[in-house]
């Protein structure tokens, strides 16, 4: 069994190395083909769901680290399969890491997005000062993108690079708004597109956008203050069953183990777990709607 496990790991390592080599050669061929083609305006790149989530959350993982994490995960699955059986394999190693990663990415995206929104008035004010000094809207936007702080600077790095490669500013800003799916960014992208197509007073538009962002932030803070008791109640309702279950397991573990050994008790525990997950999800949606 140990020899078979070692052979599986060696074959996995060889497959990963061959995959990296093929991807590197494919990128080299694409680069050569791109250089041979006539220069045209860059087109939008279609992103996969994972790439989109990584860009939104701002997480960066080198390829070698991703391969290492994948190999450790597969090794842990094989060891769990040999030691603990299919149930621990399915629940602990197949379901838990992806779910935790997804939750962390969602939390990181929401946290990053809130900081970006709070930095938008300063960013737009810098653009307005650039316009009043005689620069065009495109030059003012690029200059503000370079001088803004993180995380807005990192989020707009892809947009700034696209504009410098020749993509129209309106399309680049629209792509940025579609990536982060926020109303403020859509309004900014629409204003840039209208200004570049029909002209107009961009300073007034950006000033109104600054006022709207500050008014929305003020209203959101008041709403969070008024619904603080409701959100705390939701946290208590969601955490109380888990805390009680943990206390019962620590104080009298044989009770739950005896239930798990019986078919009826196992069904009750699985139904309780399912209802707890559904209840936490509904409470989270309610908190999100008022937060």
C-alpha positions in Angstrom: 0.0 0.0 0.0 2.9 2.4 0.8 4.5 1.6 -2.5 1.2 2.3 -4.3 0.8 5.6 -2.5 4.4 6.6 -3.3 3.8 5.8 -7.0 0.6 7.9 -7.0 2.4 10.9 -5.5 5.3 10.5 -8.0 2.8 10.3 -10.9 0.9 13.4 -9.5 4.2 15.3 -9.3 5.1 14.4 -12.9 1.7 15.4 -14.1 1.9 18.7 -12.4 5.4 19.4 -13.9 4.2 18.4 -17.4 1.2 20.7 -17.0 3.3 23.7 -15.9 5.7 23.0 -18.9 2.8 22.8 -21.4 1.2 26.0 -20.0 4.5 27.9 -20.2 5.0 26.7 -23.8 1.4 27.7 -24.7 2.0 31.2 -23.3 5.2 31.5 -25.3 3.4 30.5 -28.5 0.6 33.0 -27.8 3.1 35.8 -27.2 4.9 35.1 -30.5 1.6 35.0 -32.3 0.5 38.3 -30.7 3.7 40.0 -31.6 3.3 38.8 -35.2 -0.2 40.1 -35.5 -0.8 43.8 -36.5 -1.3 46.1 -33.5 -4.9 46.6 -32.6 -6.7 47.9 -29.6 -6.7 45.4 -26.8 -9.9 43.4 -26.3 -11.6 42.4 -23.1 -10.3 39.2 -21.6 -12.8 36.6 -20.5 -12.2 35.6 -16.9 -13.1 32.4 -15.3 -15.0 32.4 -12.0 -11.9 31.6 -10.0 -9.9 34.4 -11.7 -12.7 36.8 -11.2 -13.0 36.0 -7.5 -9.2 36.3 -7.0 -9.2 39.7 -8.7 -12.1 41.0 -6.7 -10.7 39.8 -3.4 -7.1 41.0 -4.2 -5.5 37.6 -3.4 -2.3 36.7 -5.2 -0.9 33.2 -5.1 2.3 32.2 -7.0 1.9 29.2 -9.3 4.5 27.2 -7.3 2.6 27.8 -4.1 -0.7 26.8 -5.7 0.9 23.5 -6.9 2.4 22.9 -3.4 -1.0 23.4 -1.7 -2.7 21.1 -4.2 -0.2 18.4 -3.6 -0.5 18.7 0.2 -4.3 18.6 -0.1 -4.2 15.4 -2.3 -1.7 13.8 0.1 -3.9 14.6 3.1 -6.9 13.1 1.2 -5.0 9.9 0.5 -3.8 9.6 4.1 -7.3 10.3 5.4 -8.7 7.6 3.1 -6.3 5.1 4.5 -6.8 6.0 8.1 -10.3 7.4 8.7 -12.6 6.1 6.0 -14.8 7.8 3.4 -16.9 9.9 5.9 -13.9 11.9 7.3 -12.5 12.1 3.7 -15.8 13.6 2.4 -16.6 16.0 5.2 -13.2 17.2 6.5 -11.0 17.2 3.4 -13.2 17.4 0.3 -15.8 19.9 1.6 -14.2 22.0 4.4 -11.1 23.6 2.6 -13.1 24.8 -0.5 -15.9 26.2 1.7 -13.5 28.0 4.0 -11.6 29.4 1.0 -14.8 30.6 -0.5 -15.9 32.3 2.7 -12.6 33.9 3.2 -12.6 35.3 -0.4 -16.1 36.7 0.1 -15.1 38.3 3.4 -11.9 39.7 1.9 -13.8 41.1 -1.2 -16.5 42.8 1.0 -13.8 44.3 3.2 -11.7 45.5 0.3 -14.7 46.9 -1.5 -15.8 49.0 1.5 -12.3 50.5 1.8 -12.3 51.2 -2.0 -15.6 53.1 -1.7 -14.3 55.1 1.2 -11.3 56.1 -0.9 -13.4 57.1 -3.9 -14.2 60.7 -2.9 -10.4 61.5 -2.5 -9.7 59.8 -5.8 -12.4 61.8 -7.6 -11.3 65.0 -5.9 -7.9 64.5 -7.3 -9.3 64.0 -10.8 -11.3 67.3 -10.4 -8.1 69.2 -9.4 -6.4 67.7 -12.5 -9.2 68.8 -14.8 -9.1 72.4 -13.3 -5.3 72.5 -13.9 -5.8 71.9 -17.6 -5.5 68.1 -18.1 -7.9 66.0 -20.0 -10.2 63.5 -18.3 -8.1 60.6 -19.4 -4.9 62.1 -18.1 -6.5 63.1 -14.9 -7.9 59.6 -14.3 -4.5 57.9 -15.0 -2.7 60.3 -12.7 -5.2 59.7 -9.9 -4.9 56.0 -10.4 -1.2 56.2 -10.0 -1.4 58.3 -6.8 -4.3 56.7 -5.0 -3.7 54.5 -2.0 -4.3 50.7 -1.5 -6.6 48.9 -2.1 -7.9 51.2 -4.7 -4.5 51.5 -6.3 -4.2 47.7 -6.7 -7.7 47.3 -7.9 -7.3 49.9 -10.7 -3.8 48.7 -11.7 -5.4 46.4 -14.3 -7.6 49.3 -15.6 -4.6 51.6 -15.8 -2.6 49.0 -17.7 -5.4 48.4 -20.2 -5.6 52.2 -20.9 -1.9 52.4 -21.4 -2.0 49.6 -23.9 -4.6 51.4 -26.0 -8.0 50.5 -24.7 -10.5 53.4 -24.5 -10.9 54.8 -21.1 -14.7 54.3 -21.1 -14.4 50.6 -21.9 -11.7 50.1 -19.3 -13.8 51.8 -16.6 -16.8 49.8 -17.7 -14.8 46.6 -17.3 -13.7 47.7 -13.9 -17.3 48.4 -12.8 -18.5 45.0 -14.1 -15.7 43.3 -12.1 -16.6 44.8 -8.8 -20.3 45.2 -9.3 -20.9 48.4 -7.4 -23.3 51.1 -8.3 -20.8 53.9 -7.7 -18.4 52.4 -10.2 -21.1 51.9 -12.8 -22.1 55.6 -12.4 -18.5 56.7 -12.8 -18.0 54.5 -15.9 -21.2 55.8 -17.4 -20.2 59.4 -16.8 -16.8 58.8 -18.4 -18.4 57.2 -21.4 -20.9 60.1 -21.8 -18.2 62.7 -21.4 -15.9 61.2 -23.9 -18.6 60.7 -26.5 -20.7 63.9 -26.1 -18.5 66.2 -24.0 -19.7 68.2 -21.1 -18.6 69.4 -17.6 -16.8 66.4 -16.1 -15.9 68.3 -12.9 -19.6 68.9 -12.1 -20.4 65.2 -12.7 -17.6 64.0 -10.5 -18.5 66.5 -7.8 -22.1 65.2 -7.8 -20.7 61.6 -7.6 -18.6 62.6 -4.5 -21.7 64.0 -2.8 -23.7 60.8 -3.6 -21.0 58.5 -2.2 -20.8 60.5 1.0 -24.6 60.6 1.4 -24.8 56.9 0.9 -22.0 56.3 3.4 -23.7 58.5 6.0 -27.1 56.7 5.5 -25.4 53.3 5.7 -23.7 54.2 9.0 -27.1 55.4 10.4 -28.8 52.2 9.3 -26.1 50.0 10.9 -26.5 52.0 14.1 -30.3 51.6 14.1 -30.1 47.8 13.3 -27.3 46.9 15.7 -29.6 45.1 18.1 -31.1 43.1 15.3 -27.7 42.0 14.0 -26.5 41.0 17.5 -29.7 38.9 18.0 -29.0 37.2 14.7 -25.5 36.4 15.8 -26.8 34.9 19.1 -29.4 32.9 17.3 -26.9 31.5 14.9 -24.2 30.7 17.4 -26.3 29.4 20.3 -27.1 25.9 18.8 -23.4 25.5 17.8 -22.2 26.5 21.3 -24.8 24.2 23.0 -23.7 21.3 20.8 -20.1 21.9 21.6 -20.8 22.0 25.3 -22.8 18.8 25.2 -20.0 17.1 23.3 -17.4 18.2 25.8 -19.4 17.5 28.9 -21.0 14.2 27.8 -19.5 13.0 24.5 -20.9 9.5 24.9 -24.4 10.9 24.4 -23.7 12.1 20.9 -21.5 9.1 20.0 -24.3 6.7 21.0 -26.7 8.7 18.8 -24.3 8.6 15.9 -23.9 4.8 16.2 -27.7 4.4 15.7 -29.4 4.9 12.4 -32.2 7.0 13.8 -29.8 9.1 15.9 -27.5 9.7 12.9 -30.5 10.9 10.9 -31.5 13.3 13.6 -28.0 14.7 13.8 -27.7 15.1 10.1 -31.1 16.9 9.9 -30.1 19.2 12.8 -26.9 20.0 11.0 -28.7 20.8 7.7 -31.3 23.0 9.5 -28.5 24.8 11.3 -26.7 25.5 8.0 -30.0 26.7 6.4 -30.8 28.9 9.4 -27.3 30.5 9.4 -27.6 31.2 5.7 -31.0 32.8 6.1 -29.8 34.9 9.0 -26.8 36.0 7.0 -29.0 37.1 4.1 -31.2 39.1 6.5 -28.1 40.7 8.0 -26.7 41.5 4.6 -30.0 43.1 3.5 -30.0 45.5 6.4 -26.2 46.0 6.7 
